Structure formats: C-alpha cells, structure tokens
Amino acid sequence: MTGESNGATAVVGLQWGDEGKGKLVDLLAGRFDAVVRYNGGANAGHSVVVGGERYALHLVPSGILSSGVKAVIGNGVVVDPQRLLEEIQTLGDRGVDTSQLVISDRAHVVLPYHKAEDALREELLSGSVRDQTQSKGVINAIGTTKRGIGPAYADKVQRATAVRMGDLLRPEVLREKLEMICKMKNSIFSALHPEGHEPFDAYALADEYAALGKRLESMIQDTAYLLDDVRKAGGKILFEGANATMLDVDHGTYPYVTSSNASALGIGAGSGVPPQCIDRIIGVVKAYCTRVGGGPMPTELFNATGDAIRERGREYGTTTGRPRRVGWLDLVALRY
C-alpha cells in the first residue's frame, strides 16, 4: 500500500462478505488511534491471526488486538450484550487487553424476542410457504444467521419498540419499555405461533439486561463525541465495515441483503463522523466470490471445482459454520 491517510480511512468489502476485511484492518490498526465498527451485529464474523493465534470476532472491532488503539462499537451497530460479554471474556482469557473497548450509548440492543422473531420469519418463508409462493414473486427465506439482527433493526426504525445500550443503565426506564414491548411481542407471537410460544417475561428481561448493562457500564458512552475529539486532536480513525457492499440494505441485491448500510455510505450515519472527514476508502476483494444465505450469485459453481475452492479456502461461516456458496470472480458486480 502506498500513501498514508492523515485522517479517516474506511475498509469495506466489495462482494458478499468474507473478503478478508478483518485481516487488513488488523494490519492497519496499529497506525490509527481508533478503529470503529459502524454497522451490523453478531451476524458478522471475522477471523484474525495474530502471533500465530487465531481470533474469531463478531462484535468487537479487530482493532482490539492492537495495543493502545481505541476499539469503538458505533451507534449503527446492533449489540447482543450477552454475546459481547462472552467475546470480551474470551479475549481477556487469552491475554488481550479489552480496556480500550468503547460502546455507543445509542447502539440498539438485540434481545431474545428478536432472535425468536428471526427464526420464526425464516420458518414462515421456507418449506410449504415457499413452495406456495415461489411462482408469485414473493420472497423466500433469506438465510439469516438467526441472531436477531433484522428484527432489531426493524425495531430501531419502529422506535416505540426499541431499546438502546444507554437504556440498560436506567433500570426503571428499561422496565417500563420492556413491559410495553413484551406485551406487543407476545400478542404477535401468540397469533403467528400459538402452540410453540412461551410468553416473554418483561420483569425477568429487565432484571437480566440491567445486570448486563451494569457489567458494560464503564464502556458505554457517547462515541460520536469521542470520535469528534479524536479527530479534532489530529488523531486518525479507521472504519471497519461488516458484511459487504453487495449486502447493503439500499444498494445490494435486495431483498437478499443484510439489514444495515454495509457499504461506505453507512459510515456517517453509523458513527457520527461526517462523510467529508473520510480521506480514503479501501475496497477489499478476493480472487473468487463467496456468499452465505439466499439471493442471486451469477457465477456460482455447482461442481467439483466449487467444492475444491471451498475446502482449499476453508470457506465456512465464522458465525454459523455454514458452507459458503462459491463462484468465479464477478467483474460485472465488481464494476458496480
């Protein structure tokens, strides 16, 4: 790579994910003062090898592996507090300093009902429902990770049914919100899945997530102000994209996309840093294409060559372990 950015740099995938963004971010992170995740959630897994050790990260930015670098989870990320704490614990057990991790108080929270809703939607969009609607232009199962990402983003837009990380630090507010939300969710689940639905307990959830918030309290703050201070002090910021451009909710292969703006266009909204402050965007591509889940993939290989590439490249999802679909490099999509 030639040239050094004096301000903000973004690393984004230009295909359907799994291009190796995390590895590149890890190589670059030591040159920056902060590394920022601005979209996605625990559905985005990336593997990094440092000192011969392999780290599988889902929510924590890759910059956590670089000493002295702020690792920021921005407001555009949806956070599963339980998974985040598990990830922090795993990193700590392996000697990684996680004291530089910071979480936006405006990041939205993934709760158990989001995961249940995710699984139920996939079920309703597959099987007999899919068979009945396939010829009518109706969307089939997307093939989500069932981590509750889409429903959490849906609630973010719905507003009245949303919980943010900052709410976890206010137990009374959290309890009031969850009372109303659980009443709505239970009503919906009872109608769609009357036999298999166990009602969500607002009080139990409020206690559980307030306790999780307490454990994360020292990390939760207004990260937009933090990043503004870094920028004004002459610091350098690296943005780490999750998923990839072809999965962007607005500019990807809709409706077979993720639920956030996974292209460089999502940086401003997902972090609070103005777009004009980004000096350089690095697009990451690998020599062939892979994709997880449903949706079009024009160059997909259904033969021994595809199987060989999958095995040679170890093309299995970091998050789900599912085998990735494999195809030749799509130059038409890359030009787009």
C-alpha positions in Angstrom: 0.0 0.0 0.0 1.3 3.5 -0.8 0.4 6.7 0.9 -0.7 7.4 4.4 -4.1 8.9 5.2 -3.9 11.9 7.6 -7.4 11.4 8.8 -10.1 8.7 8.4 -9.8 5.6 6.4 -12.5 3.0 5.7 -12.1 -0.7 4.9 -15.2 -2.2 3.2 -16.0 -5.4 1.4 -17.0 -5.1 -2.3 -18.6 -8.5 -2.7 -20.9 -10.5 -0.4 -18.7 -10.6 2.7 -15.8 -12.8 3.9 -13.3 -11.0 1.6 -10.7 -10.7 4.4 -11.5 -7.2 5.8 -10.6 -8.2 9.3 -7.1 -9.3 8.3 -6.5 -6.0 6.5 -7.9 -4.0 9.5 -5.6 -5.8 11.8 -2.6 -5.0 9.6 -3.5 -1.3 9.5 -4.9 -0.8 13.0 -1.6 0.0 14.7 -1.3 3.1 12.5 -4.5 4.6 13.9 -5.8 6.0 17.1 -9.3 4.4 16.9 -10.9 1.5 15.0 -14.7 1.8 14.5 -17.4 -0.7 13.7 -20.3 1.2 12.2 -22.9 -1.4 11.1 -24.1 -4.9 11.6 -24.1 -7.1 14.7 -23.1 -10.6 15.8 -24.1 -11.8 12.4 -20.7 -10.6 11.0 -17.8 -12.8 11.9 -14.2 -12.3 11.0 -11.1 -14.2 11.8 -7.7 -12.7 12.5 -4.4 -14.4 13.1 -2.0 -12.6 15.4 1.2 -14.1 16.7 0.2 -17.5 15.3 -3.1 -17.4 17.2 -6.5 -17.3 15.5 -9.2 -15.0 16.9 -12.8 -15.2 15.8 -14.5 -11.8 16.4 -18.2 -11.0 15.9 -18.9 -7.7 17.7 -15.6 -6.4 18.9 -13.6 -4.5 16.3 -10.4 -6.1 15.1 -8.5 -3.1 16.4 -8.8 -4.5 19.9 -5.8 -6.7 19.0 -3.6 -3.6 18.6 -2.2 -2.1 21.8 -3.3 1.4 22.7 -5.9 1.7 19.9 -9.5 2.6 20.8 -11.9 -0.1 19.6 -15.3 1.6 19.1 -18.7 0.0 18.6 -20.6 2.8 16.9 -24.3 3.7 17.1 -25.1 1.9 13.8 -24.3 -1.5 15.3 -27.0 -3.7 17.0 -25.4 -5.2 20.1 -26.2 -8.5 21.8 -24.9 -7.8 25.3 -24.6 -11.5 26.2 -22.5 -12.3 23.2 -20.4 -9.2 23.6 -19.6 -10.1 27.2 -18.7 -13.7 26.1 -16.4 -12.3 23.5 -14.8 -9.9 25.9 -14.3 -12.7 28.4 -12.7 -15.0 25.7 -10.3 -12.2 24.6 -9.4 -11.5 28.3 -8.7 -15.2 28.9 -6.3 -15.1 26.0 -4.4 -12.1 27.4 -6.0 -9.5 25.2 -6.4 -6.0 26.8 -10.0 -5.0 26.3 -9.9 -1.8 28.3 -9.8 0.3 25.1 -13.3 -1.0 24.1 -16.0 1.6 23.9 -19.7 1.1 23.1 -22.1 3.8 21.8 -25.0 4.5 24.2 -27.1 4.9 21.0 -26.4 1.4 19.7 -29.5 -0.7 19.7 -29.9 -3.9 21.7 -30.6 -7.4 20.4 -33.0 -9.1 22.8 -34.3 -12.7 23.0 -37.5 -11.9 21.2 -35.5 -10.6 18.2 -33.9 -14.0 17.8 -37.2 -15.8 18.2 -38.7 -13.5 15.6 -35.8 -14.0 13.2 -36.2 -17.8 13.4 -39.9 -17.6 13.0 -39.7 -15.4 9.9 -37.3 -17.8 8.3 -39.5 -20.7 9.1 -42.6 -19.0 7.6 -40.6 -18.0 4.5 -39.4 -21.6 3.9 -40.9 -25.0 3.4 -44.6 -25.2 2.4 -44.9 -21.4 2.4 -42.0 -21.1 0.0 -43.5 -23.8 -2.3 -46.8 -22.0 -2.4 -45.3 -18.6 -3.2 -42.3 -19.4 -5.3 -44.0 -18.7 -8.6 -45.7 -15.5 -7.4 -42.6 -13.3 -7.0 -42.8 -13.5 -3.2 -39.5 -13.5 -1.2 -38.3 -16.9 0.0 -36.2 -17.5 3.1 -33.2 -15.1 3.2 -30.9 -17.5 5.0 -30.2 -15.2 8.0 -27.9 -16.2 10.9 -31.0 -16.1 13.2 -29.1 -13.8 15.6 -32.0 -11.4 15.7 -30.2 -8.7 13.6 -33.0 -7.9 11.2 -35.8 -7.7 13.8 -33.5 -5.5 16.0 -33.0 -3.0 13.1 -36.8 -3.2 12.4 -37.5 -2.2 16.0 -34.9 0.6 15.6 -37.0 2.1 12.8 -40.2 1.3 14.6 -38.8 3.4 17.5 -41.5 2.6 20.1 -40.3 -1.0 20.4 -36.5 -0.1 20.5 -34.0 -0.5 23.4 -30.6 1.2 23.2 -27.5 0.5 25.2 -28.0 3.6 27.2 -31.3 2.3 28.4 -29.6 -0.6 30.1 -28.1 1.9 32.5 -31.5 3.1 33.6 -33.3 0.2 35.1 -36.7 1.9 35.7 -36.8 3.2 32.1 -35.8 -0.2 30.8 -38.5 -1.9 32.8 -41.2 0.5 31.6 -40.1 0.0 28.0 -40.0 -3.8 28.2 -43.4 -4.0 29.8 -44.9 -2.4 26.7 -42.7 -4.1 24.2 -43.2 -7.6 25.6 -47.0 -7.1 25.6 -46.8 -6.3 21.9 -44.4 -9.1 21.1 -46.4 -11.7 23.0 -49.5 -10.7 21.1 -47.8 -11.1 17.8 -46.2 -14.4 18.6 -49.4 -15.8 20.0 -51.1 -15.1 16.8 -48.4 -16.4 14.5 -47.2 -19.4 16.6 -49.8 -20.1 19.2 -48.6 -23.7 20.0 -44.9 -23.0 20.4 -44.8 -19.6 22.0 -43.7 -19.2 25.6 -44.5 -15.6 26.7 -41.6 -13.2 27.2 -41.4 -12.0 30.9 -40.8 -8.3 30.9 -39.6 -8.2 34.5 -37.2 -11.0 34.1 -35.8 -9.5 31.0 -35.5 -6.1 32.6 -33.5 -7.5 35.5 -31.3 -9.6 33.3 -30.4 -6.8 30.9 -29.9 -4.2 33.6 -27.4 -6.6 35.1 -25.7 -7.0 31.7 -25.7 -3.2 31.4 -24.0 -2.9 34.8 -21.2 -5.1 33.6 -20.7 -3.0 30.5 -21.3 0.4 32.1 -17.7 1.6 32.1 -17.6 1.1 28.3 -20.9 2.8 27.3 -20.7 6.4 26.3 -21.5 8.9 23.5 -19.0 7.7 20.9 -19.8 10.4 18.4 -18.3 12.9 20.8 -15.4 10.6 21.5 -14.6 10.3 17.8 -15.0 14.0 17.3 -12.4 14.6 20.0 -10.0 12.2 18.4 -10.5 13.9 15.0 -10.1 17.4 16.4 -6.9 16.4 18.2 -5.4 15.3 14.9 -5.9 11.6 15.5 -6.5 9.0 12.8 -9.6 6.9 12.6 -10.1 3.5 10.8 -13.6 2.3 10.0 -14.2 -1.4 9.8 -17.1 -2.4 7.7 -19.2 -5.5 8.5 -20.8 -7.6 5.8 -20.2 -6.0 2.3 -21.4 -3.6 -0.4 -23.5 -6.2 -2.2 -25.3 -6.9 1.0 -26.1 -3.2 1.7 -29.8 -2.8 2.5 -30.2 0.0 0.0 -27.6 -0.8 -2.7 -27.1 -4.6 -2.5 -29.1 -7.5 -4.1 -32.3 -6.5 -2.3 -34.2 -8.2 -0.7 -31.4 -10.7 -0.2 -29.3 -8.4 1.8 -28.4 -7.6 5.4 -30.4 -5.1 7.5 -27.9 -2.2 7.6 -25.9 0.0 5.3 -22.9 -2.2 4.8 -21.2 0.0 2.1 -19.1 3.1 2.8 -22.3 5.1 2.7 -23.2 3.8 6.2 -20.2 5.3 7.9 -21.5 8.7 8.7 -24.9 7.5 10.0 -23.4 4.6 11.9 -20.6 6.5 13.6 -21.4 10.2 13.7 -18.3 11.2 11.8 -19.2 13.4 8.8 -18.6 11.8 5.4 -16.3 14.7 4.3 -13.8 13.6 7.0 -13.1 10.3 5.3 -10.0 10.6 3.2 -9.6 7.1 1.8 -11.8 4.1 1.2 -10.2 0.7 0.7 -12.3 -1.8 -1.1 -11.5 -5.4 -0.3 -12.0 -8.2 -2.9 -10.8 -11.8 -3.1 -10.0 -13.8 -6.2 -13.3 -15.6 -6.3 -16.8 -14.9 -4.8 -18.5 -16.4 -1.8 -21.9 -15.9 -0.4 -23.8 -17.2 2.6 -27.6 -17.4 2.5 -30.1 -16.9 -0.3 -30.1 -14.5 -3.2 -28.6 -14.2 -6.7 -25.0 -15.2 -7.4 -24.5 -15.3 -11.2 -21.0 -17.0 -11.2 -21.9 -19.7 -8.6 -20.2 -23.1 -9.1 -22.2 -26.2 -8.5 -19.4 -28.7 -9.4 -16.2 -30.2 -8.1 -14.3 -27.0 -8.8 -16.5 -25.1 -6.4 -16.2 -27.8 -3.8 -12.4 -27.7 -4.1 -12.2 -23.9 -3.7 -14.5 -24.1 -0.7 -12.2 -26.7 1.0 -9.0 -25.1 0.0 -10.1 -21.7 1.1 -11.9 -23.0 4.2 -15.0 -21.2 3.2 -17.2 -21.9 6.1 -19.0 -19.1 8.0 -17.2 -17.7 11.1 -20.6 -17.1 12.7 -22.7 -20.1 11.7 -20.2 -22.6 10.4 -22.4 -23.0 7.2 -20.6 -23.8 4.0 -20.3 -20.7 1.8 -21.6 -20.7 -1.8 -18.6 -20.3 -4.1 -18.3 -18.8 -7.6 -15.8 -17.2 -10.0 -14.8 -13.5 -9.6 -17.8 -11.4 -10.8 -16.3 -8.4 -12.6 -19.7 -7.0 -13.6 -20.7 -6.9 -9.9 -17.3 -5.5 -9.0 -17.6 -2.7 -11.5 -21.0 -1.9 -9.9 
